[in-house]
């Protein structure tokens, strides 16, 4: 998971430097490792609904 931490750190720093005010991440409900990582970086659960259409 080390590469994920480095990548997320880089992206968030880039966003701060470029005045990007919001970052949204999506993960499956079963991907608890990713959710824990995101929470360590300050992300919170959202009430947004994901819509999909498999063709």
C-alpha positions in Angstrom: 0.0 0.0 0.0 3.1 2.3 0.2 2.7 3.3 -3.5 -1.0 4.3 -2.9 0.1 6.6 0.0 2.7 8.2 -2.1 0.4 8.7 -5.0 -2.4 10.1 -2.9 0.0 12.4 -1.1 1.3 13.7 -4.4 -2.2 14.2 -5.9 -3.4 16.1 -2.8 -0.4 18.3 -2.7 -0.9 19.1 -6.4 -4.5 20.0 -5.7 -3.5 22.3 -2.9 -0.9 24.0 -5.0 -3.3 24.5 -7.9 -6.2 25.8 -5.7 -8.4 22.7 -6.3 -11.0 22.8 -3.6 -12.5 19.3 -3.6 -11.4 15.7 -4.4 -13.8 12.9 -4.7 -12.7 9.2 -4.5 -14.8 6.2 -5.3 -14.2 2.6 -4.0 -16.3 -0.5 -3.7 -18.0 -1.0 -0.3 -16.0 -4.1 0.2 -12.6 -2.4 -0.3 -12.0 -1.7 3.3 -8.2 -1.2 2.9 -8.8 1.7 0.5 -11.4 3.2 2.7 -9.1 3.1 5.7 -6.3 4.8 3.6 -8.6 7.5 2.5 -9.8 8.1 6.0 -6.2 8.5 7.2 -5.9 11.3 4.6 -9.0 13.1 6.0 -11.6 11.8 3.6 -15.1 11.3 5.0 -18.0 9.2 3.7 -20.4 11.0 1.5 -24.1 10.8 0.8 -23.5 10.9 -2.9 -25.2 8.1 -4.8 -23.3 6.2 -7.4 -25.3 5.3 -10.6 -24.1 2.6 -13.0 -25.4 1.1 -16.2 -23.7 -2.1 -17.3 -24.2 -2.5 -21.1 
